[in-house]
Amino acid sequence: MNNASDTRSGRRRFTLWLGSVVAALALLVGAAIPAAAAELMRVTFVRHGQSLGNASGTIDSSTPGPVLSELGHQQAESLIGRLGDNNYDAIYASTMVRTQLTAAPMSRYLGLPIQVVPGIQEIEAGDYEGTPERDAGSGYMLAPMAWALQGDLDARLPGSLDGHEFKARMDGALQNMYDNGDRNAIVFSHGAAIMFWTFMSVDNLTLPQKLALLGGSMPNTGYVVIEGNPEDGWKLVNWNGQEFSQQRTFGAEVKLQIRTLARQLKVVVDSVGQALGTRDPVTIATALNHAVSEAAFSVVKFNRAVAAEAIERLEKAFTRSAPAQRNEITEVNRQSVKELSEPAETSSPAKELVGRVVADKGASAIDTVKSSFELKRETVKADRAALKADREAKRAERAEAVKSRLGNDSKRGTAGSAVEADSGSGTGSGTGSGSDSGSVSGSAGDSGGSED
């Protein structure tokens, strides 16, 4: 009896202790989520990898649609290196299988499930289904371009939807994500859907910018980052590596990651709380084991994201601090630097010049190099001009010599003919004259060969 009583008493003490820990964690998590941060949402749209439809060159907007090609799978794996350390708090994919397959590697890397949602699927092609992708500009894309560039949402794709219907379903999907509490979501969608919804929804793109982006299209696994919320609207932050709005401060980025970490820890706390409700020691122990593992992984992702953000900002700062003049050095100048750096062909002054460039990478050294290269180029031009003038003079001298020789040979031929005519030998005159002509031709030919 005493043993059973002690066991029950120990179990109650353990339950009370664990409940206190869970409550403390819940308070910590709640305090870590500032109210202001809930107003901002970041969405990273990613186009799926190459599908078999893309590889065939035909438009396929059917559901579930074609799977990924071998290249498409490789592109999906490569996304981890490009975007994996952003510590997204949710992964979404459209109802089309190619987006779900593209999201799979990211899901494994982040340990997050893929949430398949309607509304972010590709714009249905309607009557243009199965037509060549190369003809999309004169068919499939006409109505979406009217929506995005002219604001004509009444334009309808033949056999499909109009701009109002398309925007409403995309807006609805993002509203659901926002209502779920997601503030840093990655959304796997489709090229036309991402492009035209972004053009229609962000408030910081001009018409010329839209046209420029439209000309570049959206490559497989290309991405677009927007920030805002369904109430206040959206801004374009990044278009596949091209930045469009001022970067948020590092502190703001850290706050976003803290919020993501807090959300992940809250999920852990909730799972432990549910296990405690069962009063089953095995269930509770299993939940605790999973909770420790998940919490540790969440902290790892948080650290990874903050470190990646810091490194990226340092790289950008270093790039901005480099002198603008470096970008102005032409390929010819780079080649000249390479030539100056070769030990076998480098003179002592050139070595000193290269040494100055290595020692001082500032604008003054670059200007010195550029001035030296300009002087060298002008010197080469002058040398070439002098050489050309010399060649022209020699050519004129040779031409004059040939003319003089031709005149002398003609005089000798005339004199010989007169002598032979006086002696009455007409046939010999013709033969001799022909021989001289051949000799002159040979001389002229030799002269021409020398000139070449």
C-alpha beads as a LAMMPS data file, in Angstrom:
LAMMPS data file: protein, C-alpha beads

452 atoms
451 bonds

1 atom types
1 bond types

-500.0 500.0 xlo xhi
-500.0 500.0 ylo yhi
-500.0 500.0 zlo zhi

Masses

1 110.0

Atoms # bond

1 1 1 0.000 0.000 0.000
2 1 1 2.778 2.398 0.958
3 1 1 4.626 1.657 -2.280
4 1 1 1.516 2.348 -4.374
5 1 1 0.861 5.548 -2.449
6 1 1 4.445 6.686 -2.943
7 1 1 4.196 5.958 -6.662
8 1 1 1.019 8.016 -7.029
9 1 1 2.517 10.837 -4.975
10 1 1 5.677 10.854 -7.097
11 1 1 3.638 10.879 -10.288
12 1 1 1.623 13.852 -9.039
13 1 1 4.791 15.750 -8.107
14 1 1 6.267 15.020 -11.544
15 1 1 3.062 16.156 -13.258
16 1 1 2.971 19.375 -11.238
17 1 1 6.650 20.062 -11.997
18 1 1 6.179 19.412 -15.706
19 1 1 3.077 21.572 -15.769
20 1 1 5.031 24.402 -14.199
21 1 1 7.750 24.041 -16.849
22 1 1 5.164 24.079 -19.633
23 1 1 3.469 27.150 -18.167
24 1 1 6.801 28.951 -17.879
25 1 1 7.651 28.119 -21.474
26 1 1 4.236 29.304 -22.611
27 1 1 4.740 32.638 -20.840
28 1 1 8.204 32.964 -22.381
29 1 1 6.877 32.205 -25.842
30 1 1 4.024 34.665 -25.464
31 1 1 6.380 37.408 -24.335
32 1 1 8.728 36.743 -27.248
33 1 1 6.069 37.574 -29.856
34 1 1 5.745 41.346 -30.048
35 1 1 2.414 42.671 -31.187
36 1 1 3.976 44.851 -33.903
37 1 1 5.717 41.888 -35.537
38 1 1 2.358 40.225 -36.155
39 1 1 1.483 42.985 -38.609
40 1 1 4.248 42.109 -41.057
41 1 1 4.324 39.003 -43.218
42 1 1 7.073 37.918 -45.567
43 1 1 6.220 35.565 -48.406
44 1 1 8.833 33.926 -50.604
45 1 1 7.216 32.644 -53.781
46 1 1 9.182 29.958 -55.619
47 1 1 8.389 28.680 -59.084
48 1 1 8.504 24.901 -59.422
49 1 1 11.436 23.089 -61.043
50 1 1 11.361 22.064 -64.681
51 1 1 8.396 19.777 -65.357
52 1 1 7.957 17.305 -68.163
53 1 1 5.504 19.811 -69.608
54 1 1 8.199 22.495 -69.635
55 1 1 10.642 20.066 -71.198
56 1 1 8.161 19.258 -73.976
57 1 1 7.620 22.958 -74.703
58 1 1 3.826 22.800 -74.350
59 1 1 1.472 24.602 -71.963
60 1 1 0.033 22.230 -69.342
61 1 1 -2.081 23.850 -66.615
62 1 1 -4.057 20.727 -65.728
63 1 1 -4.328 19.352 -62.191
64 1 1 -2.435 17.430 -60.864
65 1 1 -0.335 17.993 -63.996
66 1 1 3.060 16.616 -65.035
67 1 1 5.839 15.614 -62.639
68 1 1 9.343 17.059 -62.553
69 1 1 12.012 16.150 -65.065
70 1 1 15.425 14.963 -63.889
71 1 1 16.669 18.525 -64.210
72 1 1 13.670 19.708 -62.205
73 1 1 14.614 17.430 -59.302
74 1 1 18.165 18.789 -59.379
75 1 1 16.837 22.335 -59.344
76 1 1 14.655 21.517 -56.335
77 1 1 17.652 20.178 -54.410
78 1 1 19.706 23.265 -55.259
79 1 1 17.110 25.485 -53.573
80 1 1 18.398 24.395 -50.175
81 1 1 21.709 26.119 -50.787
82 1 1 20.015 29.273 -52.077
83 1 1 17.094 29.681 -49.669
84 1 1 17.332 26.984 -47.010
85 1 1 18.787 29.111 -44.220
86 1 1 15.921 31.612 -44.136
87 1 1 14.195 29.541 -41.423
88 1 1 10.698 29.705 -42.886
89 1 1 7.880 29.034 -40.463
90 1 1 5.642 27.309 -43.030
91 1 1 5.890 25.590 -46.418
92 1 1 2.991 25.802 -48.860
93 1 1 2.518 24.238 -52.291
94 1 1 -0.205 24.368 -54.908
95 1 1 -2.526 21.508 -55.800
96 1 1 -0.269 20.656 -58.762
97 1 1 2.214 17.863 -58.163
98 1 1 5.221 19.675 -59.639
99 1 1 5.189 22.275 -56.854
100 1 1 4.887 19.610 -54.172
101 1 1 7.866 17.708 -55.588
102 1 1 9.862 20.935 -55.729
103 1 1 9.033 21.664 -52.083
104 1 1 10.035 18.190 -50.857
105 1 1 13.788 18.839 -50.360
106 1 1 13.075 22.056 -48.443
107 1 1 10.553 20.206 -46.304
108 1 1 13.159 17.611 -45.361
109 1 1 15.793 20.245 -44.665
110 1 1 13.607 22.389 -42.408
111 1 1 11.625 19.557 -40.862
112 1 1 8.338 21.212 -41.817
113 1 1 5.316 19.633 -43.513
114 1 1 4.169 20.689 -46.971
115 1 1 0.735 22.284 -46.738
116 1 1 -1.119 21.862 -50.036
117 1 1 -3.561 24.736 -50.547
118 1 1 -5.891 25.822 -53.365
119 1 1 -5.688 29.258 -54.919
120 1 1 -1.988 29.404 -55.788
121 1 1 -2.143 27.001 -58.735
122 1 1 -1.172 28.067 -62.251
123 1 1 -3.480 30.282 -64.301
124 1 1 -5.627 27.826 -66.255
125 1 1 -4.820 28.087 -69.963
126 1 1 -8.369 27.362 -71.151
127 1 1 -8.444 27.245 -74.947
128 1 1 -4.645 27.582 -75.041
129 1 1 -4.075 24.322 -73.179
130 1 1 -1.551 22.161 -75.036
131 1 1 -0.328 24.966 -77.292
132 1 1 3.424 25.676 -77.655
133 1 1 4.957 27.740 -74.860
134 1 1 6.814 29.824 -77.439
135 1 1 3.451 31.193 -78.650
136 1 1 2.282 32.217 -75.158
137 1 1 3.024 35.893 -75.776
138 1 1 0.449 36.044 -78.547
139 1 1 -2.130 33.831 -76.839
140 1 1 -2.039 32.525 -73.262
141 1 1 -0.369 35.637 -71.815
142 1 1 -2.544 38.278 -73.480
143 1 1 -5.286 38.446 -70.841
144 1 1 -2.886 38.278 -67.839
145 1 1 -0.825 41.083 -69.388
146 1 1 -4.013 43.155 -69.655
147 1 1 -4.709 42.520 -65.950
148 1 1 -1.204 43.415 -64.797
149 1 1 -0.144 46.175 -67.179
150 1 1 -3.433 47.901 -68.045
151 1 1 -5.515 47.161 -64.965
152 1 1 -8.175 45.536 -67.139
153 1 1 -9.358 42.798 -64.782
154 1 1 -12.411 42.190 -66.944
155 1 1 -10.250 40.628 -69.655
156 1 1 -10.905 36.891 -69.752
157 1 1 -8.758 34.045 -70.934
158 1 1 -10.863 32.149 -73.509
159 1 1 -12.275 29.106 -71.740
160 1 1 -10.781 30.166 -68.384
161 1 1 -10.958 32.920 -65.760
162 1 1 -10.737 36.715 -65.686
163 1 1 -8.498 38.984 -63.621
164 1 1 -10.985 39.436 -60.782
165 1 1 -11.283 35.689 -60.229
166 1 1 -7.540 35.112 -60.406
167 1 1 -6.623 37.854 -57.951
168 1 1 -9.388 36.888 -55.534
169 1 1 -8.212 33.298 -55.234
170 1 1 -4.539 34.299 -54.746
171 1 1 -5.518 36.943 -52.182
172 1 1 -7.660 34.382 -50.375
173 1 1 -4.800 31.896 -50.133
174 1 1 -2.479 34.527 -48.655
175 1 1 -5.180 35.644 -46.226
176 1 1 -5.465 32.079 -44.934
177 1 1 -1.698 31.885 -44.461
178 1 1 -1.771 35.166 -42.566
179 1 1 -4.670 34.011 -40.412
180 1 1 -2.720 30.840 -39.594
181 1 1 -0.099 33.046 -37.953
182 1 1 2.569 32.480 -40.593
183 1 1 4.885 35.464 -40.957
184 1 1 7.777 33.988 -42.923
185 1 1 6.292 31.497 -45.369
186 1 1 7.769 29.916 -48.479
187 1 1 5.130 29.280 -51.133
188 1 1 5.774 26.983 -54.094
189 1 1 3.665 28.152 -57.001
190 1 1 3.896 28.769 -60.754
191 1 1 5.568 31.236 -63.092
192 1 1 2.553 33.055 -64.524
193 1 1 0.668 33.031 -61.210
194 1 1 3.611 34.495 -59.282
195 1 1 4.504 37.061 -61.914
196 1 1 1.091 38.486 -62.677
197 1 1 -0.230 38.463 -59.106
198 1 1 2.893 40.352 -58.011
199 1 1 2.454 42.913 -60.793
200 1 1 -1.202 43.337 -59.805
201 1 1 -0.656 43.542 -56.040
202 1 1 2.565 45.320 -55.033
203 1 1 2.598 49.112 -54.839
204 1 1 6.269 49.830 -55.583
205 1 1 6.596 48.741 -59.228
206 1 1 6.384 51.154 -62.150
207 1 1 5.148 50.172 -65.597
208 1 1 8.678 50.241 -67.102
209 1 1 9.888 47.977 -64.297
210 1 1 7.038 45.561 -64.932
211 1 1 7.853 45.472 -68.636
212 1 1 11.517 44.813 -67.892
213 1 1 10.675 41.954 -65.526
214 1 1 8.151 40.574 -67.986
215 1 1 10.849 40.453 -70.651
216 1 1 13.085 38.436 -68.333
217 1 1 10.293 36.007 -67.451
218 1 1 10.493 33.768 -64.366
219 1 1 12.903 30.796 -64.593
220 1 1 12.258 27.427 -63.001
221 1 1 12.964 27.692 -59.233
222 1 1 13.171 31.467 -59.588
223 1 1 11.844 33.295 -56.523
224 1 1 10.041 36.493 -55.555
225 1 1 9.958 37.971 -52.042
226 1 1 7.154 40.290 -50.918
227 1 1 6.403 41.892 -47.558
228 1 1 3.274 43.384 -46.070
229 1 1 -0.113 42.027 -45.094
230 1 1 -3.553 41.567 -46.654
231 1 1 -4.891 44.721 -45.003
232 1 1 -2.154 47.261 -45.776
233 1 1 -0.944 45.828 -49.057
234 1 1 2.338 44.416 -50.309
235 1 1 5.737 45.591 -51.478
236 1 1 8.146 43.775 -53.750
237 1 1 11.406 43.154 -51.901
238 1 1 13.379 40.872 -54.184
239 1 1 12.857 39.499 -57.686
240 1 1 15.098 36.471 -58.110
241 1 1 18.114 38.260 -56.647
242 1 1 17.260 41.798 -57.780
243 1 1 16.351 44.031 -54.829
244 1 1 13.456 46.475 -55.150
245 1 1 12.966 48.003 -51.722
246 1 1 15.141 49.149 -48.883
247 1 1 16.519 46.280 -46.871
248 1 1 15.147 45.954 -43.366
249 1 1 17.530 46.531 -40.493
250 1 1 19.422 43.622 -39.011
251 1 1 17.493 44.103 -35.782
252 1 1 14.195 43.737 -37.630
253 1 1 15.441 40.544 -39.258
254 1 1 16.457 39.139 -35.880
255 1 1 13.023 40.006 -34.468
256 1 1 11.389 38.131 -37.330
257 1 1 13.540 35.099 -36.587
258 1 1 12.772 35.357 -32.871
259 1 1 9.095 35.307 -33.711
260 1 1 9.587 32.248 -35.898
261 1 1 11.533 30.526 -33.119
262 1 1 8.836 31.419 -30.590
263 1 1 6.150 29.964 -32.849
264 1 1 8.086 26.750 -33.229
265 1 1 8.628 26.478 -29.475
266 1 1 4.930 27.097 -28.903
267 1 1 4.131 24.084 -31.059
268 1 1 6.510 22.056 -28.889
269 1 1 4.861 23.310 -25.703
270 1 1 1.388 22.542 -27.031
271 1 1 2.386 18.986 -27.891
272 1 1 3.708 18.431 -24.380
273 1 1 0.545 19.930 -22.904
274 1 1 -1.598 17.543 -24.930
275 1 1 0.514 14.639 -23.720
276 1 1 0.108 15.726 -20.106
277 1 1 -3.633 15.665 -20.577
278 1 1 -3.504 11.940 -21.256
279 1 1 -1.852 11.233 -17.846
280 1 1 -0.079 8.362 -19.555
281 1 1 3.612 8.193 -18.514
282 1 1 4.662 6.601 -21.807
283 1 1 2.873 9.220 -23.889
284 1 1 4.293 11.997 -21.729
285 1 1 7.829 10.615 -21.939
286 1 1 7.576 10.265 -25.721
287 1 1 6.263 13.804 -26.051
288 1 1 9.074 15.145 -23.884
289 1 1 11.648 13.307 -25.960
290 1 1 10.232 14.744 -29.167
291 1 1 9.933 18.185 -27.574
292 1 1 13.602 18.295 -26.637
293 1 1 14.596 17.221 -30.144
294 1 1 12.283 19.704 -31.876
295 1 1 13.270 22.577 -29.607
296 1 1 16.961 21.915 -30.217
297 1 1 16.393 21.782 -33.980
298 1 1 14.447 25.048 -33.849
299 1 1 17.334 26.732 -32.063
300 1 1 19.757 25.371 -34.674
301 1 1 17.611 26.802 -37.485
302 1 1 17.394 30.129 -35.680
303 1 1 21.169 30.342 -35.275
304 1 1 21.668 29.289 -38.883
305 1 1 19.299 31.967 -40.175
306 1 1 20.817 34.775 -38.092
307 1 1 24.346 33.777 -39.094
308 1 1 23.390 33.608 -42.782
309 1 1 21.777 37.051 -42.560
310 1 1 24.862 38.522 -40.912
311 1 1 27.177 37.009 -43.526
312 1 1 24.995 38.263 -46.379
313 1 1 24.991 41.795 -44.972
314 1 1 28.753 41.772 -44.489
315 1 1 29.230 40.654 -48.083
316 1 1 26.971 43.455 -49.329
317 1 1 28.755 46.012 -47.167
318 1 1 32.127 44.884 -48.503
319 1 1 30.859 45.084 -52.065
320 1 1 29.500 48.596 -51.549
321 1 1 32.799 49.760 -50.031
322 1 1 34.785 48.695 -53.087
323 1 1 35.624 51.680 -55.330
324 1 1 33.197 52.188 -58.177
325 1 1 36.134 52.635 -60.513
326 1 1 36.846 48.915 -60.407
327 1 1 33.730 48.234 -62.357
328 1 1 34.932 50.566 -65.094
329 1 1 38.075 48.561 -65.869
330 1 1 37.561 46.931 -69.238
331 1 1 38.490 43.434 -70.279
332 1 1 41.424 44.905 -72.215
333 1 1 42.751 46.456 -69.034
334 1 1 42.319 43.211 -67.111
335 1 1 44.293 41.409 -69.768
336 1 1 46.973 44.072 -69.531
337 1 1 47.182 43.551 -65.773
338 1 1 47.597 39.836 -66.409
339 1 1 50.380 40.502 -68.897
340 1 1 52.134 42.834 -66.478
341 1 1 51.917 40.151 -63.793
342 1 1 53.778 37.535 -65.869
343 1 1 57.356 37.262 -64.455
344 1 1 58.998 36.360 -67.766
345 1 1 57.635 39.401 -69.560
346 1 1 57.399 41.944 -66.734
347 1 1 59.825 44.836 -66.632
348 1 1 60.946 46.378 -63.362
349 1 1 58.616 49.440 -63.621
350 1 1 55.705 47.128 -64.404
351 1 1 56.485 45.036 -61.344
352 1 1 56.422 48.157 -59.219
353 1 1 53.039 49.100 -60.720
354 1 1 51.544 45.682 -59.970
355 1 1 53.003 45.870 -56.476
356 1 1 51.232 49.153 -55.875
357 1 1 47.926 47.624 -57.041
358 1 1 48.353 44.674 -54.685
359 1 1 49.393 46.891 -51.769
360 1 1 46.724 49.511 -52.324
361 1 1 43.407 48.478 -53.851
362 1 1 41.975 51.963 -53.548
363 1 1 40.827 54.289 -56.273
364 1 1 44.243 56.030 -56.606
365 1 1 46.006 52.792 -57.524
366 1 1 43.295 51.892 -59.980
367 1 1 43.557 55.355 -61.553
368 1 1 47.330 54.921 -61.852
369 1 1 46.879 51.630 -63.641
370 1 1 44.250 53.071 -65.962
371 1 1 46.466 56.085 -66.788
372 1 1 49.388 53.809 -67.549
373 1 1 47.242 51.639 -69.779
374 1 1 45.872 54.704 -71.610
375 1 1 49.434 55.982 -72.177
376 1 1 50.504 52.566 -73.414
377 1 1 47.537 52.400 -75.768
378 1 1 48.265 55.870 -77.194
379 1 1 51.917 54.903 -77.688
380 1 1 50.903 51.779 -79.576
381 1 1 48.583 53.841 -81.775
382 1 1 51.416 56.276 -82.594
383 1 1 53.802 53.419 -83.413
384 1 1 51.241 51.844 -85.713
385 1 1 50.654 55.159 -87.494
386 1 1 54.398 55.627 -88.058
387 1 1 54.742 52.060 -89.340
388 1 1 51.831 52.572 -91.708
389 1 1 53.359 55.797 -93.067
390 1 1 56.687 54.031 -93.603
391 1 1 55.007 51.194 -95.470
392 1 1 53.123 53.670 -97.665
393 1 1 56.396 55.455 -98.511
394 1 1 58.113 52.183 -99.438
395 1 1 55.142 51.186 -101.528
396 1 1 55.325 54.478 -103.431
397 1 1 59.067 54.019 -104.009
398 1 1 58.563 50.499 -105.363
399 1 1 55.762 51.648 -107.640
400 1 1 57.968 54.414 -109.006
401 1 1 60.800 51.932 -109.564
402 1 1 58.500 49.579 -111.468
403 1 1 57.241 52.425 -113.654
404 1 1 60.814 53.493 -114.397
405 1 1 61.833 49.958 -115.296
406 1 1 58.842 49.520 -117.534
407 1 1 59.775 52.721 -119.366
408 1 1 63.387 51.628 -119.886
409 1 1 62.408 48.173 -121.150
410 1 1 59.927 49.743 -123.570
411 1 1 62.647 51.987 -124.976
412 1 1 65.046 49.063 -125.418
413 1 1 62.350 47.038 -127.169
414 1 1 61.612 49.866 -129.604
415 1 1 65.259 50.344 -130.413
416 1 1 65.774 46.609 -131.033
417 1 1 62.779 46.476 -133.380
418 1 1 64.127 49.371 -135.403
419 1 1 67.517 47.695 -135.848
420 1 1 65.993 44.380 -136.899
421 1 1 63.633 46.166 -139.297
422 1 1 66.594 47.815 -140.971
423 1 1 68.232 44.378 -141.394
424 1 1 64.971 42.983 -142.875
425 1 1 64.329 40.369 -140.077
426 1 1 60.599 41.033 -139.165
427 1 1 59.993 37.613 -137.568
428 1 1 62.893 37.943 -135.171
429 1 1 61.557 41.303 -134.069
430 1 1 58.231 39.801 -132.983
431 1 1 59.905 36.995 -131.042
432 1 1 62.303 39.279 -129.240
433 1 1 59.583 41.683 -128.252
434 1 1 57.468 38.884 -126.779
435 1 1 60.357 37.638 -124.672
436 1 1 60.944 41.067 -123.182
437 1 1 57.286 41.408 -122.325
438 1 1 57.427 38.156 -120.412
439 1 1 60.456 39.396 -118.523
440 1 1 58.682 42.583 -117.522
441 1 1 55.658 40.659 -116.354
442 1 1 57.880 38.536 -114.160
443 1 1 59.455 41.602 -112.605
444 1 1 56.067 43.103 -111.874
445 1 1 54.946 39.830 -110.330
446 1 1 57.975 39.706 -108.048
447 1 1 57.311 43.262 -106.999
448 1 1 53.737 42.420 -106.122
449 1 1 54.793 39.404 -104.055
450 1 1 57.204 41.477 -102.049
451 1 1 54.496 44.021 -101.283
452 1 1 52.217 41.336 -99.883

Bonds

1 1 1 2
2 1 2 3
3 1 3 4
4 1 4 5
5 1 5 6
6 1 6 7
7 1 7 8
8 1 8 9
9 1 9 10
10 1 10 11
11 1 11 12
12 1 12 13
13 1 13 14
14 1 14 15
15 1 15 16
16 1 16 17
17 1 17 18
18 1 18 19
19 1 19 20
20 1 20 21
21 1 21 22
22 1 22 23
23 1 23 24
24 1 24 25
25 1 25 26
26 1 26 27
27 1 27 28
28 1 28 29
29 1 29 30
30 1 30 31
31 1 31 32
32 1 32 33
33 1 33 34
34 1 34 35
35 1 35 36
36 1 36 37
37 1 37 38
38 1 38 39
39 1 39 40
40 1 40 41
41 1 41 42
42 1 42 43
43 1 43 44
44 1 44 45
45 1 45 46
46 1 46 47
47 1 47 48
48 1 48 49
49 1 49 50
50 1 50 51
51 1 51 52
52 1 52 53
53 1 53 54
54 1 54 55
55 1 55 56
56 1 56 57
57 1 57 58
58 1 58 59
59 1 59 60
60 1 60 61
61 1 61 62
62 1 62 63
63 1 63 64
64 1 64 65
65 1 65 66
66 1 66 67
67 1 67 68
68 1 68 69
69 1 69 70
70 1 70 71
71 1 71 72
72 1 72 73
73 1 73 74
74 1 74 75
75 1 75 76
76 1 76 77
77 1 77 78
78 1 78 79
79 1 79 80
80 1 80 81
81 1 81 82
82 1 82 83
83 1 83 84
84 1 84 85
85 1 85 86
86 1 86 87
87 1 87 88
88 1 88 89
89 1 89 90
90 1 90 91
91 1 91 92
92 1 92 93
93 1 93 94
94 1 94 95
95 1 95 96
96 1 96 97
97 1 97 98
98 1 98 99
99 1 99 100
100 1 100 101
101 1 101 102
102 1 102 103
103 1 103 104
104 1 104 105
105 1 105 106
106 1 106 107
107 1 107 108
108 1 108 109
109 1 109 110
110 1 110 111
111 1 111 112
112 1 112 113
113 1 113 114
114 1 114 115
115 1 115 116
116 1 116 117
117 1 117 118
118 1 118 119
119 1 119 120
120 1 120 121
121 1 121 122
122 1 122 123
123 1 123 124
124 1 124 125
125 1 125 126
126 1 126 127
127 1 127 128
128 1 128 129
129 1 129 130
130 1 130 131
131 1 131 132
132 1 132 133
133 1 133 134
134 1 134 135
135 1 135 136
136 1 136 137
137 1 137 138
138 1 138 139
139 1 139 140
140 1 140 141
141 1 141 142
142 1 142 143
143 1 143 144
144 1 144 145
145 1 145 146
146 1 146 147
147 1 147 148
148 1 148 149
149 1 149 150
150 1 150 151
151 1 151 152
152 1 152 153
153 1 153 154
154 1 154 155
155 1 155 156
156 1 156 157
157 1 157 158
158 1 158 159
159 1 159 160
160 1 160 161
161 1 161 162
162 1 162 163
163 1 163 164
164 1 164 165
165 1 165 166
166 1 166 167
167 1 167 168
168 1 168 169
169 1 169 170
170 1 170 171
171 1 171 172
172 1 172 173
173 1 173 174
174 1 174 175
175 1 175 176
176 1 176 177
177 1 177 178
178 1 178 179
179 1 179 180
180 1 180 181
181 1 181 182
182 1 182 183
183 1 183 184
184 1 184 185
185 1 185 186
186 1 186 187
187 1 187 188
188 1 188 189
189 1 189 190
190 1 190 191
191 1 191 192
192 1 192 193
193 1 193 194
194 1 194 195
195 1 195 196
196 1 196 197
197 1 197 198
198 1 198 199
199 1 199 200
200 1 200 201
201 1 201 202
202 1 202 203
203 1 203 204
204 1 204 205
205 1 205 206
206 1 206 207
207 1 207 208
208 1 208 209
209 1 209 210
210 1 210 211
211 1 211 212
212 1 212 213
213 1 213 214
214 1 214 215
215 1 215 216
216 1 216 217
217 1 217 218
218 1 218 219
219 1 219 220
220 1 220 221
221 1 221 222
222 1 222 223
223 1 223 224
224 1 224 225
225 1 225 226
226 1 226 227
227 1 227 228
228 1 228 229
229 1 229 230
230 1 230 231
231 1 231 232
232 1 232 233
233 1 233 234
234 1 234 235
235 1 235 236
236 1 236 237
237 1 237 238
238 1 238 239
239 1 239 240
240 1 240 241
241 1 241 242
242 1 242 243
243 1 243 244
244 1 244 245
245 1 245 246
246 1 246 247
247 1 247 248
248 1 248 249
249 1 249 250
250 1 250 251
251 1 251 252
252 1 252 253
253 1 253 254
254 1 254 255
255 1 255 256
256 1 256 257
257 1 257 258
258 1 258 259
259 1 259 260
260 1 260 261
261 1 261 262
262 1 262 263
263 1 263 264
264 1 264 265
265 1 265 266
266 1 266 267
267 1 267 268
268 1 268 269
269 1 269 270
270 1 270 271
271 1 271 272
272 1 272 273
273 1 273 274
274 1 274 275
275 1 275 276
276 1 276 277
277 1 277 278
278 1 278 279
279 1 279 280
280 1 280 281
281 1 281 282
282 1 282 283
283 1 283 284
284 1 284 285
285 1 285 286
286 1 286 287
287 1 287 288
288 1 288 289
289 1 289 290
290 1 290 291
291 1 291 292
292 1 292 293
293 1 293 294
294 1 294 295
295 1 295 296
296 1 296 297
297 1 297 298
298 1 298 299
299 1 299 300
300 1 300 301
301 1 301 302
302 1 302 303
303 1 303 304
304 1 304 305
305 1 305 306
306 1 306 307
307 1 307 308
308 1 308 309
309 1 309 310
310 1 310 311
311 1 311 312
312 1 312 313
313 1 313 314
314 1 314 315
315 1 315 316
316 1 316 317
317 1 317 318
318 1 318 319
319 1 319 320
320 1 320 321
321 1 321 322
322 1 322 323
323 1 323 324
324 1 324 325
325 1 325 326
326 1 326 327
327 1 327 328
328 1 328 329
329 1 329 330
330 1 330 331
331 1 331 332
332 1 332 333
333 1 333 334
334 1 334 335
335 1 335 336
336 1 336 337
337 1 337 338
338 1 338 339
339 1 339 340
340 1 340 341
341 1 341 342
342 1 342 343
343 1 343 344
344 1 344 345
345 1 345 346
346 1 346 347
347 1 347 348
348 1 348 349
349 1 349 350
350 1 350 351
351 1 351 352
352 1 352 353
353 1 353 354
354 1 354 355
355 1 355 356
356 1 356 357
357 1 357 358
358 1 358 359
359 1 359 360
360 1 360 361
361 1 361 362
362 1 362 363
363 1 363 364
364 1 364 365
365 1 365 366
366 1 366 367
367 1 367 368
368 1 368 369
369 1 369 370
370 1 370 371
371 1 371 372
372 1 372 373
373 1 373 374
374 1 374 375
375 1 375 376
376 1 376 377
377 1 377 378
378 1 378 379
379 1 379 380
380 1 380 381
381 1 381 382
382 1 382 383
383 1 383 384
384 1 384 385
385 1 385 386
386 1 386 387
387 1 387 388
388 1 388 389
389 1 389 390
390 1 390 391
391 1 391 392
392 1 392 393
393 1 393 394
394 1 394 395
395 1 395 396
396 1 396 397
397 1 397 398
398 1 398 399
399 1 399 400
400 1 400 401
401 1 401 402
402 1 402 403
403 1 403 404
404 1 404 405
405 1 405 406
406 1 406 407
407 1 407 408
408 1 408 409
409 1 409 410
410 1 410 411
411 1 411 412
412 1 412 413
413 1 413 414
414 1 414 415
415 1 415 416
416 1 416 417
417 1 417 418
418 1 418 419
419 1 419 420
420 1 420 421
421 1 421 422
422 1 422 423
423 1 423 424
424 1 424 425
425 1 425 426
426 1 426 427
427 1 427 428
428 1 428 429
429 1 429 430
430 1 430 431
431 1 431 432
432 1 432 433
433 1 433 434
434 1 434 435
435 1 435 436
436 1 436 437
437 1 437 438
438 1 438 439
439 1 439 440
440 1 440 441
441 1 441 442
442 1 442 443
443 1 443 444
444 1 444 445
445 1 445 446
446 1 446 447
447 1 447 448
448 1 448 449
449 1 449 450
450 1 450 451
451 1 451 452
